[in-house]
Amino acid sequence: MKRKKHLNLDDRIYIEKCLDNGVPIHQIATNLGKHDSSIAREIQRNRYKMPTKQLDVYYCRHRFSNCSVMHICDNIDCNRLCCNCSGFCHTEKCKDYVPEQCKRIDGAPYCCNGCNEKNKTRCIYPRYRYSASLAQQTSDSRSRESRCGITLLPSEIDELDALISPLLLKGQSVSSICRRYKNELPCCERTIYRLIDKRVLTARNIDLQRRVRFKVRYSHPRTTMDRDYLIGRKYNDFKEFIIKNPTTSIVEMDTVVGGKGSKKVLLTLILRNCHFMIAILLPDKTQESVMNAVNHIYDIFGKESFKKIFGCILTDRGTEFSNPFIFEKDNEGNTRTNIFYCEPYRSNQKGMIERNHEFIRYIIPSGYSFDRYEQDDIDLMMMHINNYPRSSLNGATPYELAKAILGQNILRKLHMHKIEADHVILKPFLLMDRKRKDS
């Protein structure tokens, strides 16, 4: 049978009853399946000093061992030893004073429980008692205090701050940093969050991207009217298509709009097999602009590569996507992909691209206009996003996987190259600094 690591309240009640009945410590330890030293240490650590009616002054342990201390009372003319002057020694002035203990306190059972001496109220020694309830409270308090505070040395905190804070200020997450530097960090991920809460590190909670409260989701009215273009292209048709063609590469497509009055929008496409996201800046949110962007991507990938990578496209029912034929056919009328549509108000059906839109909002917050940006700015933003390590990829980056799937040539045409994880920036100042340099 596996032994319990810690004593509980029942064990302490048993110890108190045994001590009151004079049971030896060895017998108590045997009955509880513990070592003798564990029970002795439990009694010594959790006993309490009993109050007495007399003054809290006790005989010195050295009073019968040739104590030669004199003149504690500052009377230079006195020739008597201080230990023989009054019966008690002056505890505050004598540096050698040690209170005399009862043999039950110095040795087992280390407390006054079970003492059979008469006239206990006149005991001249310090008295200690073991109580199960107080011992449990003391133990619980000690456990709580052991988990509070900071156990790291100041030098360790400085090294941790120098490593963690610059990356957090760039918009990277604590989990991503801990995954990369797990062999160099002196503490776990939860401890880092606690240090940030206590304001020990330079970075603060406001610098963490997802350290916020999200709004309560609300339900939308469901529409039952279907358009003709949805026939054979609904989400259930998409699932049946994937079952029949399990090796087909899936791409999710969506648009990201800017703030009020913004004309430009982003067309985003993400490859599910590697989380690699492509973003094209459109002059407006029209079918023609989306079609031109898809044709541009088609030219970059080439006919065969596009059909292989963009086996089917899953998108929402926005008006800019409501003509599937301009996406499924190329200029020569050949089928290049298959397009399917999610159910109304079911963004979770293409959750991967919705989650990756959060990275865009880290750099271009919601409400900001896209009109101030050019495609070069968007390429820089996507380069940092695609080089950010993901826990869903076991610490790898979408760029690394896309390089193996797409090849270096296509990535170069998309203006993508590798960035070290420590240099990835997911904050608005990424594009703001670029604007300052250009101006």
Kinemage of the C-alpha trace (Angstrom):
@kinemage 1
@onewidth
@group {chain A} dominant
@subgroup {mainchain}
@vectorlist {calphas} color= white
{ca met a 1} P 0.000 0.000 0.000
{ca lys a 2} L 1.343 3.428 -0.950
{ca arg a 3} L 2.024 5.696 1.999
{ca lys a 4} L 0.473 9.123 2.223
{ca lys a 5} L 2.992 11.924 1.830
{ca his a 6} L 1.410 14.375 4.272
{ca leu a 7} L -0.430 14.068 7.571
{ca asn a 8} L -4.110 15.008 7.523
{ca leu a 9} L -6.494 16.110 10.273
{ca asp a 10} L -7.463 12.526 11.180
{ca asp a 11} L -3.799 11.618 11.633
{ca arg a 12} L -3.248 14.631 13.876
{ca ile a 13} L -6.309 13.828 15.990
{ca tyr a 14} L -4.920 10.329 16.456
{ca ile a 15} L -1.523 11.746 17.453
{ca glu a 16} L -3.127 14.046 20.048
{ca lys a 17} L -5.156 11.221 21.602
{ca cys a 18} L -2.095 8.961 21.800
{ca leu a 19} L -0.006 11.709 23.407
{ca asp a 20} L -2.725 12.341 26.004
{ca asn a 21} L -2.705 8.606 26.843
{ca gly a 22} L 1.080 8.414 27.045
{ca val a 23} L 1.614 6.277 23.927
{ca pro a 24} L 5.287 6.401 22.808
{ca ile a 25} L 6.190 8.149 19.571
{ca his a 26} L 7.549 4.928 18.072
{ca gln a 27} L 4.177 3.224 18.545
{ca ile a 28} L 2.319 6.204 17.030
{ca ala a 29} L 4.611 6.192 13.988
{ca thr a 30} L 4.169 2.437 13.524
{ca asn a 31} L 0.375 2.668 13.652
{ca leu a 32} L 0.308 5.535 11.134
{ca gly a 33} L 2.869 3.941 8.804
{ca lys a 34} L 5.326 6.813 9.292
{ca his a 35} L 8.930 7.134 10.401
{ca asp a 36} L 9.610 8.079 14.045
{ca ser a 37} L 11.340 11.293 12.982
{ca ser a 38} L 8.267 12.367 11.000
{ca ile a 39} L 6.033 12.195 14.085
{ca ala a 40} L 8.661 13.870 16.282
{ca arg a 41} L 9.107 16.660 13.738
{ca glu a 42} L 5.320 17.104 13.467
{ca ile a 43} L 5.012 17.597 17.239
{ca gln a 44} L 7.960 19.992 17.476
{ca arg a 45} L 6.865 22.131 14.541
{ca asn a 46} L 3.179 22.433 15.398
{ca arg a 47} L 3.065 22.499 19.211
{ca tyr a 48} L 2.082 25.756 20.893
{ca lys a 49} L 3.259 27.446 24.064
{ca met a 50} L 0.678 27.408 26.829
{ca pro a 51} L -0.009 30.679 28.717
{ca thr a 52} L 0.890 30.751 32.434
{ca lys a 53} L -0.243 32.909 35.355
{ca gln a 54} L 3.304 33.577 36.449
{ca leu a 55} L 5.712 35.962 34.748
{ca asp a 56} L 7.247 34.686 31.550
{ca val a 57} L 10.641 34.360 33.242
{ca tyr a 58} L 12.230 30.978 33.862
{ca tyr a 59} L 15.340 29.640 35.523
{ca cys a 60} L 18.469 29.658 33.401
{ca arg a 61} L 19.868 26.356 32.250
{ca his a 62} L 23.372 27.435 33.345
{ca arg a 63} L 22.528 28.346 36.934
{ca phe a 64} L 24.095 25.150 38.328
{ca ser a 65} L 26.990 24.950 35.885
{ca asn a 66} L 29.439 27.417 37.455
{ca cys a 67} L 27.856 30.536 35.932
{ca ser a 68} L 30.216 33.484 36.577
{ca val a 69} L 28.120 36.354 35.222
{ca met a 70} L 28.194 39.439 37.472
{ca his a 71} L 27.083 43.090 37.501
{ca ile a 72} L 24.022 42.680 35.245
{ca cys a 73} L 22.227 45.033 37.589
{ca asp a 74} L 24.953 47.680 36.903
{ca asn a 75} L 25.882 47.720 40.615
{ca ile a 76} L 29.680 47.641 40.488
{ca asp a 77} L 30.003 47.298 44.268
{ca cys a 78} L 28.047 44.010 44.277
{ca asn a 79} L 30.283 40.959 44.635
{ca arg a 80} L 27.625 38.255 44.279
{ca leu a 81} L 27.015 36.119 41.225
{ca cys a 82} L 23.872 37.151 39.417
{ca cys a 83} L 22.495 33.612 39.444
{ca asn a 84} L 22.517 33.626 43.272
{ca cys a 85} L 21.252 37.136 43.695
{ca ser a 86} L 17.533 36.647 43.073
{ca gly a 87} L 16.428 33.189 41.963
{ca phe a 88} L 15.892 34.370 38.389
{ca cys a 89} L 18.325 35.691 35.841
{ca his a 90} L 17.785 38.851 33.863
{ca thr a 91} L 16.733 37.527 30.466
{ca glu a 92} L 17.222 40.743 28.503
{ca lys a 93} L 20.715 41.718 29.677
{ca cys a 94} L 22.433 38.351 29.944
{ca lys a 95} L 23.620 37.115 26.560
{ca asp a 96} L 24.168 33.586 27.896
{ca tyr a 97} L 20.618 33.164 29.228
{ca val a 98} L 18.852 29.975 28.079
{ca pro a 99} L 15.553 29.032 29.743
{ca glu a 100} L 15.626 25.699 31.507
{ca gln a 101} L 13.373 23.131 29.834
{ca cys a 102} L 11.510 20.141 31.205
{ca lys a 103} L 12.914 16.808 30.067
{ca arg a 104} L 9.572 16.106 28.324
{ca ile a 105} L 10.159 19.149 26.126
{ca asp a 106} L 13.847 18.538 25.395
{ca gly a 107} L 13.149 14.924 24.443
{ca ala a 108} L 10.188 12.745 23.522
{ca pro a 109} L 7.272 13.369 23.542
{ca tyr a 110} L 8.301 17.089 23.097
{ca cys a 111} L 5.066 18.366 24.708
{ca cys a 112} L 3.144 18.369 27.976
{ca asn a 113} L 0.346 16.088 26.723
{ca gly a 114} L -0.029 13.109 29.069
{ca cys a 115} L 2.038 14.647 31.880
{ca asn a 116} L 1.122 12.989 35.210
{ca glu a 117} L 2.987 15.417 37.453
{ca lys a 118} L 0.927 16.933 40.296
{ca asn a 119} L 0.379 20.668 40.614
{ca lys a 120} L 0.791 21.349 36.893
{ca thr a 121} L -0.271 24.941 37.422
{ca arg a 122} L 2.872 25.505 39.500
{ca cys a 123} L 5.216 24.109 36.867
{ca ile a 124} L 8.374 26.234 36.731
{ca tyr a 125} L 9.220 25.273 33.132
{ca pro a 126} L 7.877 26.550 29.804
{ca arg a 127} L 4.873 24.442 28.881
{ca tyr a 128} L 3.979 23.274 25.366
{ca arg a 129} L 0.963 21.364 24.169
{ca tyr a 130} L 0.072 19.619 20.918
{ca ser a 131} L -3.431 20.286 19.578
{ca ala a 132} L -4.681 18.581 16.387
{ca ser a 133} L -6.887 21.486 15.268
{ca leu a 134} L -4.195 24.127 15.813
{ca ala a 135} L -1.582 21.889 14.209
{ca gln a 136} L -3.779 21.535 11.116
{ca gln a 137} L -4.251 25.298 10.906
{ca thr a 138} L -0.523 25.871 11.269
{ca ser a 139} L 0.249 23.304 8.577
{ca asp a 140} L -2.311 24.791 6.141
{ca ser a 141} L -0.974 28.285 6.740
{ca arg a 142} L 2.583 27.104 6.139
{ca ser a 143} L 1.508 25.440 2.872
{ca arg a 144} L -0.170 28.621 1.655
{ca glu a 145} L 2.827 30.765 2.531
{ca ser a 146} L 5.158 28.384 0.716
{ca arg a 147} L 3.262 29.063 -2.511
{ca cys a 148} L 3.209 32.832 -2.028
{ca gly a 149} L 5.917 35.327 -2.719
{ca ile a 150} L 8.823 35.003 -5.121
{ca thr a 151} L 11.336 32.217 -4.710
{ca leu a 152} L 13.678 33.399 -7.467
{ca leu a 153} L 16.892 35.221 -6.672
{ca pro a 154} L 17.228 38.878 -7.769
{ca ser a 155} L 19.843 37.852 -10.328
{ca glu a 156} L 17.481 35.200 -11.741
{ca ile a 157} L 14.645 37.740 -11.985
{ca asp a 158} L 16.924 40.168 -13.846
{ca glu a 159} L 17.945 37.477 -16.340
{ca leu a 160} L 14.337 36.385 -16.774
{ca asp a 161} L 13.190 39.962 -17.320
{ca ala a 162} L 15.911 40.573 -19.910
{ca leu a 163} L 14.752 37.498 -21.838
{ca ile a 164} L 10.963 37.630 -21.443
{ca ser a 165} L 9.959 41.297 -21.425
{ca pro a 166} L 11.422 42.379 -24.818
{ca leu a 167} L 9.579 39.513 -26.520
{ca leu a 168} L 6.304 40.257 -24.709
{ca leu a 169} L 6.562 43.906 -25.744
{ca lys a 170} L 6.785 42.708 -29.355
{ca gly a 171} L 3.407 41.008 -28.964
{ca gln a 172} L 4.570 37.423 -28.477
{ca ser a 173} L 2.777 35.139 -26.021
{ca val a 174} L 4.168 33.677 -22.808
{ca ser a 175} L 3.458 30.112 -23.962
{ca ser a 176} L 5.375 30.625 -27.205
{ca ile a 177} L 8.394 32.025 -25.353
{ca cys a 178} L 8.339 29.235 -22.752
{ca arg a 179} L 8.208 26.622 -25.478
{ca arg a 180} L 11.327 28.013 -27.198
{ca tyr a 181} L 13.339 28.632 -24.015
{ca lys a 182} L 12.067 25.822 -21.768
{ca asn a 183} L 15.642 24.666 -21.032
{ca glu a 184} L 16.824 28.163 -20.088
{ca leu a 185} L 13.958 29.472 -17.938
{ca pro a 186} L 14.279 29.019 -14.152
{ca cys a 187} L 10.502 28.726 -13.668
{ca cys a 188} L 7.330 27.500 -15.334
{ca glu a 189} L 4.802 29.377 -17.479
{ca arg a 190} L 2.369 29.897 -14.595
{ca thr a 191} L 5.109 31.522 -12.469
{ca ile a 192} L 5.836 33.997 -15.272
{ca tyr a 193} L 2.166 35.024 -15.350
{ca arg a 194} L 2.312 35.472 -11.563
{ca leu a 195} L 5.431 37.653 -11.837
{ca ile a 196} L 3.664 39.801 -14.428
{ca asp a 197} L 0.635 40.122 -12.121
{ca lys a 198} L 2.907 41.254 -9.283
{ca arg a 199} L 4.608 43.795 -11.611
{ca val a 200} L 8.012 42.268 -11.046
{ca leu a 201} L 8.857 42.194 -14.759
{ca thr a 202} L 9.043 45.152 -17.127
{ca ala a 203} L 6.164 43.782 -19.201
{ca arg a 204} L 2.663 44.277 -17.796
{ca asn a 205} L -0.673 42.551 -18.285
{ca ile a 206} L -1.660 45.220 -20.797
{ca asp a 207} L 1.199 44.037 -23.021
{ca leu a 208} L -0.264 40.510 -23.248
{ca gln a 209} L -2.436 40.064 -26.320
{ca arg a 210} L -5.112 37.749 -24.901
{ca arg a 211} L -5.125 38.873 -21.267
{ca val a 212} L -8.576 40.396 -21.737
{ca arg a 213} L -12.225 39.585 -21.181
{ca phe a 214} L -14.255 38.777 -24.260
{ca lys a 215} L -17.757 40.024 -24.943
{ca val a 216} L -20.662 37.656 -24.497
{ca arg a 217} L -21.655 36.141 -27.817
{ca tyr a 218} L -25.167 36.887 -28.993
{ca ser a 219} L -27.409 34.879 -31.269
{ca his a 220} L -28.359 36.041 -34.761
{ca pro a 221} L -31.695 35.490 -36.477
{ca arg a 222} L -31.486 32.511 -38.826
{ca thr a 223} L -32.431 33.009 -42.467
{ca thr a 224} L -33.933 30.139 -44.467
{ca met a 225} L -33.787 31.671 -47.997
{ca asp a 226} L -31.062 30.099 -50.161
{ca arg a 227} L -29.588 31.492 -53.350
{ca asp a 228} L -29.152 29.485 -56.541
{ca tyr a 229} L -25.371 29.588 -56.312
{ca leu a 230} L -25.537 27.655 -53.024
{ca ile a 231} L -26.956 24.520 -54.642
{ca gly a 232} L -24.348 21.800 -54.180
{ca arg a 233} L -22.014 24.204 -52.356
{ca lys a 234} L -23.345 24.255 -48.779
{ca tyr a 235} L -21.334 23.166 -45.766
{ca asn a 236} L -22.867 19.684 -45.761
{ca asp a 237} L -21.841 19.346 -49.415
{ca phe a 238} L -18.340 20.399 -48.367
{ca lys a 239} L -18.172 17.615 -45.759
{ca glu a 240} L -19.353 15.038 -48.296
{ca phe a 241} L -16.762 16.289 -50.789
{ca ile a 242} L -13.969 15.874 -48.217
{ca ile a 243} L -15.128 12.339 -47.385
{ca lys a 244} L -14.990 11.393 -51.071
{ca asn a 245} L -11.679 13.254 -51.605
{ca pro a 246} L -9.754 12.940 -48.324
{ca thr a 247} L -6.426 14.066 -49.818
{ca thr a 248} L -7.816 17.360 -51.133
{ca ser a 249} L -6.034 20.450 -49.837
{ca ile a 250} L -8.450 22.843 -48.068
{ca val a 251} L -8.158 26.630 -48.136
{ca glu a 252} L -10.288 29.027 -46.094
{ca met a 253} L -11.059 32.453 -47.574
{ca asp a 254} L -12.441 35.634 -46.018
{ca thr a 255} L -12.213 39.431 -46.051
{ca val a 256} L -11.140 41.797 -43.297
{ca val a 257} L -12.659 45.273 -43.364
{ca gly a 258} L -11.112 48.430 -41.969
{ca gly a 259} L -12.645 51.161 -39.874
{ca lys a 260} L -15.603 53.346 -40.732
{ca gly a 261} L -15.049 55.101 -44.057
{ca ser a 262} L -12.266 52.758 -45.145
{ca lys a 263} L -12.490 51.684 -48.793
{ca lys a 264} L -9.640 49.197 -48.878
{ca val a 265} L -10.143 45.693 -47.483
{ca leu a 266} L -7.969 42.613 -47.027
{ca leu a 267} L -8.595 39.349 -48.828
{ca thr a 268} L -7.179 36.542 -46.698
{ca leu a 269} L -6.605 32.893 -47.595
{ca ile a 270} L -5.156 30.285 -45.247
{ca leu a 271} L -3.871 26.824 -46.118
{ca arg a 272} L -5.233 24.421 -43.514
{ca asn a 273} L -2.408 21.919 -43.893
{ca cys a 274} L 0.267 24.392 -42.758
{ca his a 275} L -1.588 27.449 -41.303
{ca phe a 276} L 0.148 29.643 -43.896
{ca met a 277} L -1.925 32.778 -44.586
{ca ile a 278} L -1.892 35.004 -47.665
{ca ala a 279} L -3.303 38.549 -47.559
{ca ile a 280} L -4.006 40.744 -50.582
{ca leu a 281} L -4.948 44.413 -50.187
{ca leu a 282} L -8.047 45.153 -52.300
{ca pro a 283} L -9.115 48.638 -53.442
{ca asp a 284} L -12.720 47.846 -52.486
{ca lys a 285} L -14.989 45.017 -51.371
{ca thr a 286} L -16.367 43.926 -54.737
{ca gln a 287} L -16.494 40.685 -56.712
{ca glu a 288} L -14.222 42.150 -59.364
{ca ser a 289} L -11.491 43.048 -56.849
{ca val a 290} L -11.658 39.594 -55.245
{ca met a 291} L -11.562 37.926 -58.663
{ca asn a 292} L -8.485 39.941 -59.685
{ca ala a 293} L -6.727 38.968 -56.444
{ca val a 294} L -7.515 35.258 -56.924
{ca asn a 295} L -6.288 35.464 -60.545
{ca his a 296} L -3.075 37.090 -59.277
{ca ile a 297} L -2.517 34.231 -56.836
{ca tyr a 298} L -3.324 31.764 -59.647
{ca asp a 299} L -0.573 33.309 -61.780
{ca ile a 300} L 1.930 33.090 -58.911
{ca phe a 301} L 1.270 29.418 -58.185
{ca gly a 302} L 0.754 28.281 -61.740
{ca lys a 303} L -1.975 26.049 -63.114
{ca glu a 304} L -0.851 22.705 -61.679
{ca ser a 305} L 0.321 23.992 -58.292
{ca phe a 306} L -2.846 26.035 -57.798
{ca lys a 307} L -5.114 23.036 -58.480
{ca lys a 308} L -3.027 20.970 -56.038
{ca ile a 309} L -2.821 23.534 -53.219
{ca phe a 310} L -6.267 25.107 -53.666
{ca gly a 311} L -8.198 21.858 -54.036
{ca cys a 312} L -11.301 23.437 -52.485
{ca ile a 313} L -12.030 26.817 -50.939
{ca leu a 314} L -14.356 27.321 -47.963
{ca thr a 315} L -15.698 30.822 -47.421
{ca asp a 316} L -18.723 32.699 -46.068
{ca arg a 317} L -21.773 34.014 -47.905
{ca gly a 318} L -20.594 37.589 -48.347
{ca thr a 319} L -21.669 39.406 -51.487
{ca glu a 320} L -18.069 39.583 -52.700
{ca phe a 321} L -18.018 35.757 -52.885
{ca ser a 322} L -21.551 35.242 -54.247
{ca asn a 323} L -20.412 34.337 -57.768
{ca pro a 324} L -18.559 31.029 -57.378
{ca phe a 325} L -18.003 30.560 -61.114
{ca ile a 326} L -15.431 33.377 -61.369
{ca phe a 327} L -13.331 31.586 -58.732
{ca glu a 328} L -13.793 28.007 -59.909
{ca lys a 329} L -12.927 28.706 -63.563
{ca asp a 330} L -9.832 30.308 -65.053
{ca asn a 331} L -9.796 32.595 -68.109
{ca glu a 332} L -9.822 29.593 -70.429
{ca gly a 333} L -12.859 28.049 -68.731
{ca asn a 334} L -10.915 25.232 -67.033
{ca thr a 335} L -11.862 24.169 -63.493
{ca arg a 336} L -9.145 25.208 -61.074
{ca thr a 337} L -10.844 24.763 -57.667
{ca asn a 338} L -14.118 23.983 -55.907
{ca ile a 339} L -15.786 26.573 -53.699
{ca phe a 340} L -18.120 25.909 -50.746
{ca tyr a 341} L -19.971 28.191 -48.326
{ca cys a 342} L -20.436 28.078 -44.550
{ca glu a 343} L -23.803 28.308 -42.895
{ca pro a 344} L -25.007 31.831 -41.990
{ca tyr a 345} L -23.414 33.222 -38.805
{ca arg a 346} L -21.276 30.094 -38.362
{ca ser a 347} L -17.789 31.563 -38.441
{ca asn a 348} L -16.580 28.577 -36.407
{ca gln a 349} L -16.909 26.418 -39.533
{ca lys a 350} L -13.824 28.241 -40.836
{ca gly a 351} L -12.326 28.846 -37.429
{ca met a 352} L -8.698 28.641 -38.513
{ca ile a 353} L -8.808 31.802 -40.597
{ca glu a 354} L -10.938 33.584 -37.979
{ca arg a 355} L -8.320 32.774 -35.329
{ca asn a 356} L -5.529 34.017 -37.580
{ca his a 357} L -7.386 37.281 -38.135
{ca glu a 358} L -6.566 38.015 -34.488
{ca phe a 359} L -2.900 38.276 -35.455
{ca ile a 360} L -3.846 40.918 -38.026
{ca arg a 361} L -5.795 42.825 -35.370
{ca tyr a 362} L -2.758 42.735 -33.087
{ca ile a 363} L -0.895 44.796 -35.690
{ca ile a 364} L -3.813 46.743 -37.230
{ca pro a 365} L -6.408 47.116 -34.447
{ca ser a 366} L -10.099 47.000 -35.215
{ca gly a 367} L -11.428 50.390 -36.282
{ca tyr a 368} L -8.258 51.466 -38.108
{ca ser a 369} L -8.508 52.212 -41.818
{ca phe a 370} L -6.575 50.173 -44.389
{ca asp a 371} L -6.418 53.173 -46.744
{ca arg a 372} L -3.078 54.297 -45.320
{ca tyr a 373} L -1.363 51.024 -46.218
{ca glu a 374} L 0.097 49.554 -49.381
{ca gln a 375} L 0.664 45.933 -50.352
{ca asp a 376} L 4.289 46.165 -49.168
{ca asp a 377} L 3.021 46.936 -45.649
{ca ile a 378} L 0.660 43.956 -45.762
{ca asp a 379} L 3.485 41.686 -46.980
{ca leu a 380} L 5.648 42.775 -44.037
{ca met a 381} L 2.805 42.107 -41.605
{ca met a 382} L 2.120 38.645 -43.056
{ca met a 383} L 5.816 37.809 -42.986
{ca his a 384} L 5.886 38.355 -39.220
{ca ile a 385} L 2.592 36.493 -38.694
{ca asn a 386} L 3.693 33.469 -40.737
{ca asn a 387} L 7.030 33.308 -38.866
{ca tyr a 388} L 5.349 33.231 -35.447
{ca pro a 389} L 5.630 29.757 -33.769
{ca arg a 390} L 2.312 28.015 -33.114
{ca ser a 391} L 1.483 25.574 -30.338
{ca ser a 392} L -0.888 23.808 -32.757
{ca leu a 393} L 2.168 23.081 -34.951
{ca asn a 394} L 4.232 21.843 -31.989
{ca gly a 395} L 6.334 24.992 -31.958
{ca ala a 396} L 6.917 25.147 -35.720
{ca thr a 397} L 6.046 28.165 -37.858
{ca pro a 398} L 3.667 28.279 -40.857
{ca tyr a 399} L 6.548 29.555 -42.972
{ca glu a 400} L 8.676 26.469 -42.249
{ca leu a 401} L 5.855 24.105 -43.214
{ca ala a 402} L 4.887 26.178 -46.266
{ca lys a 403} L 8.482 26.084 -47.451
{ca ala a 404} L 8.338 22.274 -47.512
{ca ile a 405} L 4.906 22.213 -49.220
{ca leu a 406} L 5.023 25.195 -51.608
{ca gly a 407} L 8.728 25.554 -52.236
{ca gln a 408} L 11.048 28.526 -51.900
{ca asn a 409} L 10.224 29.886 -55.360
{ca ile a 410} L 6.530 30.493 -54.617
{ca leu a 411} L 7.323 31.989 -51.208
{ca arg a 412} L 9.735 34.390 -52.868
{ca lys a 413} L 7.002 35.492 -55.277
{ca leu a 414} L 4.741 36.088 -52.272
{ca his a 415} L 7.519 38.295 -50.783
{ca met a 416} L 8.031 35.943 -47.838
{ca his a 417} L 11.299 35.044 -46.158
{ca lys a 418} L 12.333 33.638 -42.800
{ca ile a 419} L 12.428 35.763 -39.644
{ca glu a 420} L 13.897 34.472 -36.381
{ca ala a 421} L 11.226 33.923 -33.724
{ca asp a 422} L 12.816 36.457 -31.349
{ca his a 423} L 12.511 39.169 -34.022
{ca val a 424} L 8.812 38.619 -34.719
{ca ile a 425} L 6.707 41.700 -33.868
{ca leu a 426} L 2.932 41.527 -33.424
{ca lys a 427} L 2.319 45.110 -32.335
{ca pro a 428} L 1.075 48.224 -34.188
{ca phe a 429} L 4.518 49.843 -34.087
{ca leu a 430} L 5.669 47.302 -36.708
{ca leu a 431} L 3.950 49.278 -39.482
{ca met a 432} L 4.177 52.629 -37.696
{ca asp a 433} L 7.980 52.409 -37.650
{ca arg a 434} L 7.922 51.524 -41.355
{ca lys a 435} L 5.813 54.627 -42.107
{ca arg a 436} L 8.251 56.824 -40.169
{ca lys a 437} L 11.223 55.424 -42.087
{ca asp a 438} L 9.487 55.924 -45.426
{ca ser a 439} L 8.578 59.511 -44.551
